[in-house]
Amino acid sequence: MQTTRQQILGRLQRQGRATVKELGQLLGLASTGIRQHLTVMERDGLLEAREERGRVGRPRLVYSLTEKADGLFPKSYDLLASDGNDKLHQLLHRVALRLASPYLERVKGKPQAQRVTETASIMEELGSLVECGEVNGEWRIDEFTCPFLTVARRDPAVCALHVEFVSILTESDARLSHSILRGERSCTYRLPPVAQTSAVPG
């Protein structure tokens, strides 16, 4: 898929919806070029357009992703589905540790801000669209694609796996305040401030 269309998919996944003008401003492209891409993507079943009336002027088209488009984003952990529900809960803890183990050296001994940003980078490497930032002294990680979605729809307990994964890497008591499974735009992990400790020389 062309890079511009990948950028459009990413923007819509993060924002949920956008107009031609908004996408053009975000991507630095003329409306004509954006429309060409949107037309192809709508034809391919990746987008749907709805008319939205403003206070003045003609209705405008607002674009959003279809379920088919969501399927284009990597779902690295759908392999869990093959293990069956009776084994799923036994796997959750082991998988969280196994997922986190290769990355522990990257976050070890770092202050919370660095651990959070590094964890966000790791989540992106695993196939998610992620943003992080600090709000009123509390760190948050927003994950706009769910790598567990297929399994989580059958058993929401799977969400605990990723919360634990985030907690391990950030060394914080991660809490899931928003969830894609509940129809919200992102899985948001809230990370309360933690006491800073000095790294032990190795």
C-alpha positions as CSV (number, residue, x, y, z in Angstrom):
1,M,0.0,0.0,0.0
2,Q,1.2,3.5,-0.8
3,T,2.8,5.5,2.0
4,T,0.2,8.2,1.8
5,R,-2.7,5.7,2.2
6,Q,-0.9,4.2,5.2
7,Q,-0.6,7.7,6.7
8,I,-4.3,8.2,6.1
9,L,-5.1,4.9,7.8
10,G,-2.9,5.8,10.8
11,R,-4.5,9.2,11.2
12,L,-8.0,7.8,11.1
13,Q,-7.1,5.0,13.5
14,R,-5.8,7.6,15.9
15,Q,-8.5,10.3,15.5
16,G,-11.5,8.1,14.5
17,R,-12.8,10.4,11.8
18,A,-11.6,13.3,9.6
19,T,-12.6,15.4,6.6
20,V,-10.7,15.9,3.4
21,K,-9.5,19.3,4.6
22,E,-8.3,18.0,7.9
23,L,-6.4,15.1,6.3
24,G,-4.8,17.5,3.8
25,Q,-3.6,19.8,6.6
26,L,-2.3,16.9,8.7
27,L,-0.4,15.3,5.7
28,G,0.5,18.5,3.9
29,L,-1.3,17.5,0.7
30,A,-3.7,19.3,-1.6
31,S,-7.4,18.3,-1.2
32,T,-7.4,17.0,-4.8
33,G,-4.6,14.5,-4.0
34,I,-6.3,13.4,-0.7
35,R,-9.6,12.8,-2.5
36,Q,-7.9,10.5,-5.1
37,H,-6.6,8.4,-2.3
38,L,-9.8,8.4,-0.4
39,T,-11.8,7.3,-3.5
40,V,-9.5,4.3,-4.0
41,M,-9.6,3.4,-0.3
42,E,-13.4,3.7,-0.2
43,R,-13.7,1.5,-3.3
44,D,-11.5,-1.1,-1.6
45,G,-13.8,-1.1,1.4
46,L,-11.3,0.4,3.8
47,L,-13.2,3.7,4.4
48,E,-16.8,4.8,4.8
49,A,-18.0,8.4,4.2
50,R,-20.9,10.1,5.9
51,E,-22.4,13.4,5.3
52,E,-22.3,15.8,8.3
53,R,-24.1,19.1,8.3
54,G,-22.5,22.1,9.9
55,R,-24.1,25.3,10.9
56,V,-23.6,26.9,7.5
57,G,-22.8,25.8,4.0
58,R,-23.2,22.4,2.3
59,P,-22.9,19.1,4.2
60,R,-19.3,17.8,4.4
61,L,-18.1,14.3,4.1
62,V,-16.5,12.8,7.1
63,Y,-14.4,9.6,6.7
64,S,-13.8,6.8,9.1
65,L,-12.3,3.3,9.0
66,T,-14.2,0.1,8.3
67,E,-13.6,-3.2,10.1
68,K,-11.8,-4.4,7.0
69,A,-9.3,-1.6,7.5
70,D,-8.8,-2.5,11.1
71,G,-7.7,-5.9,10.0
72,L,-4.7,-4.4,8.1
73,F,-3.0,-3.4,11.4
74,P,-0.8,-6.1,12.8
75,K,-2.4,-8.4,15.4
76,S,0.8,-10.0,16.7
77,Y,-0.8,-11.9,19.4
78,D,-3.8,-13.5,17.6
79,L,-1.7,-16.7,17.9
80,L,-3.3,-17.0,21.4
81,A,-6.6,-17.9,19.7
82,S,-5.3,-21.3,18.6
83,D,-4.7,-22.4,22.2
84,G,-8.4,-22.4,23.2
85,N,-10.2,-20.8,26.1
86,D,-9.4,-23.5,28.6
87,K,-5.7,-22.8,28.3
88,L,-6.0,-19.0,27.8
89,H,-5.9,-17.9,31.4
90,Q,-2.9,-20.1,32.1
91,L,-1.0,-18.5,29.2
92,L,-1.6,-14.8,30.2
93,H,0.9,-14.5,32.9
94,R,3.6,-16.5,31.1
95,V,3.0,-14.5,27.9
96,A,3.3,-11.2,29.6
97,L,6.6,-12.1,31.1
98,R,7.8,-13.6,27.9
99,L,6.9,-10.5,26.0
100,A,8.5,-8.2,28.5
101,S,11.7,-10.1,29.1
102,P,13.6,-9.2,25.8
103,Y,13.1,-5.5,26.6
104,L,13.9,-5.3,30.3
105,E,17.5,-4.1,29.7
106,R,16.2,-1.2,27.7
107,V,14.2,0.2,30.6
108,K,16.3,-1.0,33.6
109,G,17.4,1.7,35.9
110,K,15.8,4.6,34.0
111,P,13.6,7.3,35.4
112,Q,9.9,6.9,34.9
113,A,9.7,9.3,31.9
114,Q,12.3,7.4,30.0
115,R,10.8,4.0,30.8
116,V,7.4,5.2,29.6
117,T,8.6,6.6,26.3
118,E,10.8,3.5,25.8
119,T,7.8,1.2,26.5
120,A,5.7,3.2,24.0
121,S,8.5,2.6,21.4
122,I,8.5,-1.2,22.2
123,M,4.7,-1.3,21.8
124,E,5.1,0.3,18.3
125,E,7.7,-2.2,17.4
126,L,5.2,-4.9,18.3
127,G,2.8,-3.5,15.7
128,S,0.6,-0.9,17.6
129,L,0.0,2.7,16.9
130,V,1.0,4.4,20.2
131,E,1.4,7.9,21.7
132,C,2.4,8.8,25.2
133,G,2.6,12.0,27.2
134,E,2.3,13.5,30.7
135,V,-0.9,15.0,31.9
136,N,-1.0,16.8,35.3
137,G,2.0,14.8,36.5
138,E,0.6,11.5,35.4
139,W,2.0,9.6,32.5
140,R,-0.4,8.1,29.9
141,I,0.1,5.7,27.0
142,D,-2.6,5.7,24.3
143,E,-2.6,2.5,22.2
144,F,-4.8,3.1,19.1
145,T,-4.7,-0.5,17.8
146,C,-5.4,-3.6,19.8
147,P,-3.0,-6.5,19.2
148,F,-5.3,-8.8,21.1
149,L,-8.7,-7.8,19.6
150,T,-9.8,-11.1,18.1
151,V,-9.1,-13.0,21.4
152,A,-10.3,-10.1,23.7
153,R,-13.7,-10.1,22.0
154,R,-14.1,-13.7,23.2
155,D,-12.5,-13.2,26.6
156,P,-11.9,-9.6,27.9
157,A,-9.5,-11.0,30.5
158,V,-6.9,-10.9,27.8
159,C,-6.7,-7.2,28.4
160,A,-5.1,-7.9,31.7
161,L,-2.1,-9.4,29.8
162,H,-1.2,-6.1,28.2
163,V,-1.8,-4.1,31.4
164,E,0.7,-6.4,33.1
165,F,3.1,-6.1,30.2
166,V,3.0,-2.3,30.5
167,S,3.3,-2.4,34.2
168,I,6.4,-4.7,34.0
169,L,8.2,-2.4,31.6
170,T,7.2,0.9,33.1
171,E,7.6,-0.4,36.7
172,S,4.3,1.4,37.4
173,D,0.9,0.4,38.6
174,A,-0.7,0.7,35.1
175,R,-4.4,1.1,35.0
176,L,-6.6,0.8,31.9
177,S,-8.9,3.8,31.8
178,H,-10.1,3.5,28.2
179,S,-10.5,0.4,26.0
180,I,-11.0,-0.2,22.3
181,L,-13.0,-3.2,23.4
182,R,-15.6,-0.9,24.9
183,G,-15.8,1.1,21.7
184,E,-13.4,3.8,22.7
185,R,-10.8,5.2,20.4
186,S,-7.8,3.8,22.3
187,C,-6.6,1.6,25.1
188,T,-5.3,4.2,27.6
189,Y,-2.9,3.2,30.3
190,R,-2.6,5.6,33.2
191,L,0.7,5.5,35.1
192,P,0.8,7.3,38.4
193,P,4.0,9.0,39.5
194,V,6.6,6.7,41.1
195,A,9.5,7.6,43.4
196,Q,12.7,8.1,41.5
197,T,15.5,5.7,42.3
198,S,19.1,5.8,41.2
199,A,20.4,3.2,39.0
200,V,22.7,0.7,40.6
201,P,26.0,0.6,38.8
202,G,26.5,-2.6,37.0
